[in-house]
Amino acid sequence: MPRKRGSNGTTNNANVNGGGGEGKRDEWKWANLRLSPEDIDILGSSDATLEYLATQCCELADGGIGFTVKPADLGKSRCAILYRPDFPVSGRTLAVSAYADNARDALLTVLYKLDTYGGGDFTGFDVADIPQGIKSRFR
């Protein structure tokens, strides 16, 4: 049976990112950080393939962590997002993102951020210290 669609073509789902109405119950916190020059050197020397990185994301999905890869900046770059719903309590989603010229580099960077700074499962991020609404040029 098809799901009922909203007037703008979206589903009427309470688990949306932002917006008003029912979706307001879910709060997204972004655990983004600026990479150091050492981090960039490590990422630049990686030989991980897109297939390997996609497999890692699928393994995280089996553990309850969601991921997306989508075009950004009018198609000029790619954005990869890893997110953990219900962290640390129901109704809160903690997410980390990365932007790059291609999907491989975006996935590599977001996985690196989660592993290096988030403890591999978001527990390494201090939610209280995450500033919201600040967007730096390099993220």
N, C-alpha and C positions, 0 to 999 in steps of 0.2 A: 504494500500500500504506500503510495507516495506521501512524503511529508508535506504538510501545509506550508505554503510559501507566504512570506510577508509581502506587503505591497511593493517593496523595492527589490524583490527577487531573492531576498535572504530568508533563511529559515527563522521561525520564531523560537529561538533557542536561548535559554537563560545563561548559557556559558559563553558569552561573547566578550570580546576585549574592548572595553570602553562602552560608550553609548549610554543610553538611559533606560528607564523602565526596568524590566526584569533583570537585564544584564548587569545592572548596577550592583548586584550582590557579589559579583566576582571582582576582585581587586588584583590587578597585575602590578608586580614590582619588578623593575628592571635592574639586574645585577651586572651592569656594564662597567667596564673599566678601561683605562688607557693602557695599551701594551708598551712595555719598556723596549729600548733598542735591543736588549738581549733576547726578549721574546720574539721580536721580529726576525732576528738572526736565526733563531731556532726554527721558526716557521718557514723561513726562506730556504733552509737546507733540508727540509722534509721531502722524502720521495714517496709519500703516501699517495695512492691512486684514488680517484673519485670512487671507484667500486669499493675499495677498502673502507673509505670514510662513510659511504652510504650504509655499508654493512654494520659499522659501529653504531650509527644512528638507529638502525633497525633493532639492534640488540638493546639499546637504551629504551626504545619504545616497548620492548617486551617487559622492561622493568618499570614502566609507568611514566617515562619521560617522553614528552611529545617533541616533534621537530617539524620545521617547515623550511623550505628553500624557495625563494620567490624573487622575481625581478624587482629592482628598486631603482630609484632615480631615473624614471622614465625609460627603463631598460638598459641603462648604462652600466649598472652593477648588479650584483646578486646579494641578497640578504639571507642569512641562515639564522634560525632561531631554535634554541632548545628551551623547553619550559617544563616545569614540574607543577602540575595542578595540586591543590590542597596542601600547600607548603606555607608555613608550618601548621596551619589549621585549614579546615574546610572553608572554601570561599576565597582563598588567596592563591594566586599563581605566581611563582617566581620564574623569571625568564632571563636569558642572556642571549645577545645577538652579535653578529659580526657581518661586516660588509666587505666585499672584495670584487675584483673584476670578473670572476668566474665562480661557479658553484663549488668547485674543488677547493679553492682557497677560502671561500666563506665557510664551508663545512670544517675544514682544517682548523681555522681560527676559532670558531665557536666551540669545537670539541676541545681545543687546547685551553681555552678560557675555563670551561667547565672542569677539566681535569686538573689544571694547574692551580686555579684560584678558587674553584668551587668544591674541591674534594671529590670530584667525580659524580656527585649526586646532589649538589647545591648546598650541602651542609657547611661548606667552607665559607660561604657568603654570609656576612653579618647583615641581616635584613634591616636592622635598626639604623645602620650607617649608610644605607643606599640612598643617595640623593635622587629625588625624582624631578623630572622636568628639565634636566640639564642635558643638552646634546652637544657634544664636542664634534669638531670637524672629522677627526679620526676616531672611529668607534668600531 
